[in-house]
Amino acid sequence: MNFIENESEQKLRGGYYTPEDLATYITKWVANSSPKSILEPSCGDGVFIKAIHNIGYGKKSHFYGFELLDSEANKAKERADELKVKSTIKCIDFLDHAIQVMSSGKTEYDAVVGNPPFIRYQYLPKESQEKSEIIFKSEHLKFTKHTNAWVPFVIAAIKVLKPGGRLGMILPAEIIHVMHAQSLRTYLGEQCSKLPELCSNRTKLFLS
Ligand SMILES: C[S@@+](CC[C@H](N)C(=O)[O-])C[C@H]1O[C@@H](n2cnc3c(N)ncnc32)[C@H](O)[C@@H]1O
């Protein structure tokens, strides 16, 4: 068994970034629905901003990025400025934003892209554990302490997505089989009209 004291800073924030070609592939699929607003719940240093630029979509939509770590949020802001991608990057916890939007009953974004943090529930600070539980419960989903940070991120991202919007995220292959993701699997089946690509290995999840 691993202890939190022995884990790296990178692991504790789920800081494993997406290769640019994969981010570009996902962004191209999402942009096919002509979104005016694109959410990235945990934008890191902004590879999806680069992806939006790569497909020539930087002026056609507004990118909303959230990132907990200020050094990474600043890199994302710099990238967006340099590449002239219209954007708002906030250095805050996405779960706080999501809870606020969810309680307003509104949906905010035409599309979602990203690669949410993979962090064991036991490694999350107490307040993040509580926010995860709030998100499960607000959607009447069964909550378990075996969950992982990426699960409430996906639930919240679906919830703030406008009807008809697209969500393209890189998720761990365990979405297909782990018990703790059962309520998420059911939720996706209920909320999404299409699950175009759900592959094993390194799972790509494309939803609309
Ligand atoms: C898997 S990385 C992905 C970064 C970037 N989206 C990419 O695809 O390369 C996850 C990021 O989530 C950030 N993060 C972790 N918890 C967060 C939270 N509650 N709100 C916003 N960002 C968070 C981490 O600092 C990390 O940069």
The ligand as an SDF file (V2000), in Angstrom:
LIG
                    3D

 27 29  0  0  0  0  0  0  0  0999 V2000
   -4.1180   15.1920  -16.3920 C   0  0  0  0  0  0  0  0  0  0  0  0
   -3.5660   16.8780  -16.1790 S   0  0  0  0  0  0  0  0  0  0  0  0
   -4.1710   17.5130  -17.6820 C   0  0  0  0  0  0  0  0  0  0  0  0
   -3.6780   18.8550  -18.0560 C   0  0  0  0  0  0  0  0  0  0  0  0
   -4.1410   19.3190  -19.4330 C   0  0  0  0  0  0  0  0  0  0  0  0
   -5.5680   19.3460  -19.4710 N   0  0  0  0  0  0  0  0  0  0  0  0
   -3.6620   18.3780  -20.5040 C   0  0  0  0  0  0  0  0  0  0  0  0
   -4.5090   17.7010  -21.0840 O   0  0  0  0  0  0  0  0  0  0  0  0
   -2.4790   18.3010  -20.7670 O   0  0  0  0  0  0  0  0  0  0  0  0
   -4.7210   17.4030  -14.9370 C   0  0  0  0  0  0  0  0  0  0  0  0
   -4.5640   18.8580  -14.4430 C   0  0  0  0  0  0  0  0  0  0  0  0
   -5.6250   19.1120  -13.5150 O   0  0  0  0  0  0  0  0  0  0  0  0
   -5.1720   20.0500  -12.5590 C   0  0  0  0  0  0  0  0  0  0  0  0
   -6.1350   19.9680  -11.4430 N   0  0  0  0  0  0  0  0  0  0  0  0
   -6.1900   19.0440  -10.4550 C   0  0  0  0  0  0  0  0  0  0  0  0
   -7.2580   19.2460   -9.6710 N   0  0  0  0  0  0  0  0  0  0  0  0
   -7.9040   20.3340  -10.1840 C   0  0  0  0  0  0  0  0  0  0  0  0
   -9.0960   21.0350   -9.8110 C   0  0  0  0  0  0  0  0  0  0  0  0
   -9.8230   20.6410   -8.7690 N   0  0  0  0  0  0  0  0  0  0  0  0
   -9.4910   22.1050  -10.5620 N   0  0  0  0  0  0  0  0  0  0  0  0
   -8.7490   22.4970  -11.6380 C   0  0  0  0  0  0  0  0  0  0  0  0
   -7.6130   21.8710  -12.0350 N   0  0  0  0  0  0  0  0  0  0  0  0
   -7.2030   20.7970  -11.3200 C   0  0  0  0  0  0  0  0  0  0  0  0
   -3.7540   19.5820  -12.2780 C   0  0  0  0  0  0  0  0  0  0  0  0
   -2.9740   20.5950  -11.6940 O   0  0  0  0  0  0  0  0  0  0  0  0
   -3.2890   19.1880  -13.6930 C   0  0  0  0  0  0  0  0  0  0  0  0
   -2.6640   20.2820  -14.3210 O   0  0  0  0  0  0  0  0  0  0  0  0
  1  2  1  0
  2  3  1  0
  2 10  1  0
  3  4  1  0
  4  5  1  0
  5  6  1  0
  5  7  1  0
  7  8  2  0
  7  9  1  0
 10 11  1  0
 11 12  1  0
 11 26  1  0
 12 13  1  0
 13 14  1  0
 13 24  1  0
 14 15  1  0
 14 23  1  0
 15 16  2  0
 16 17  1  0
 17 18  1  0
 17 23  2  0
 18 19  1  0
 18 20  2  0
 20 21  1  0
 21 22  2  0
 22 23  1  0
 24 25  1  0
 24 26  1  0
 26 27  1  0
M  CHG  2   2   1   9  -1
M  END
$$$$
